Amino acid sequence: MTPVAPMEALLAEELPEGKGWQYEPKWDGFRCIALRACDDVQLWSKSGKPLARYFPEVEAMLGQLKAGEFILDGELLIVTAGAVAFDALQLRLHPAASRVRKLAAETPAMFMAFDCLALDGTMLAARPLADRRAILERMLGREREPLLALSPATRDRKEALGWLDRSGGALDGVIAKRLELPYRPGERAMVKVKQRRTADCVVGGFRYAAKGKEVGSLLLGLYDDAGLLHHVGYTSSIRAKDRASWMKDLQALIGGPGFSGNAPGGPSRWATERSSEWQPLKPKIVVEVLYDQVTAGRFRHGTKLLRRRPDKAPTQCKMEQLVPPLTPSQLKQLMRD
């Protein structure tokens, strides 16, 4: 069967208001379309690549469900050390089957379902979301698999906003879907609002721009409880008109200890010799940055520089600012409170 292209979402600043909306958590995992036809189970990624070989425990679990044939839209998640761990998912994308089996036994993945496109020979994609959700709830209500869960949903906008407020930045965001809408593969027919997360970080070093003797990116650090400054990411969103001023301030701090804990890695095959060089600094400058997600104690992507924080001491910039994602069970409890 040809892989189904998942329905996607447009990024918005605020959740839409009015009647006819369903709100759901935005999970930080691998988007996955799961299909079962007779004894054949397939898992497809967002880009249409097969995932079953990397998640054999999910493939086996779906093959044991009471439902016969189905197509589900959902998210693959792995919970380790009390939080959803995106890096644990990335470790599964390994060519060695023995390594995959070992990880599947140690840190089993789960399937968080949020839509049903077909069930027992009946195609449902053309039906409204309200109908599909009711069918999904009945289907999963008959199952007792610990690796299978139903994603929470609400039609109350205030409740959805409360998820974001009470999660303290641990929730990745909220998705809004029209209840009357059919499933539209590959279309941006949903709305997503991502959690705004900021952190105050120490500038522990910088990299030069690929061309010219000017700053290309600031290397960011946070202190742990032992007083060690760990490299947690970078920001390169420095306005062109500010780069000369930044360079003057940074040059005055060159020669400092830089990062006393985890430090930036060496050159990669993707970097030029110039862009991979970095200069350690005295930990004097504090900046506030906007970030999206955290993986293994680091910003997963580059951050946006918001402002300097001369009012804050570098030692006040602690790792505890990086709130870990909620586990599915924690999120369910939060939504019941």
PyMOL commands that set and color helices and strands:
alter all, ss='L'
color gray80, all
select helices_A, chain A and resi 52-54+56-63+86-91+97-106+129-141+157-166+240-251+273-276+314-316+319-321+328-336
alter helices_A, ss='H'
color red, helices_A
select strands_A, chain A and resi 8-11+21-25+30-37+40-45+70-80+83-84+109-119+122-123+148-150+173-178+188-194+197-208+215-223+229-235+278-280+286-291+294-295+298-299+304-308
alter strands_A, ss='S'
color yellow, strands_A
deselect
rebuild
show_as cartoon
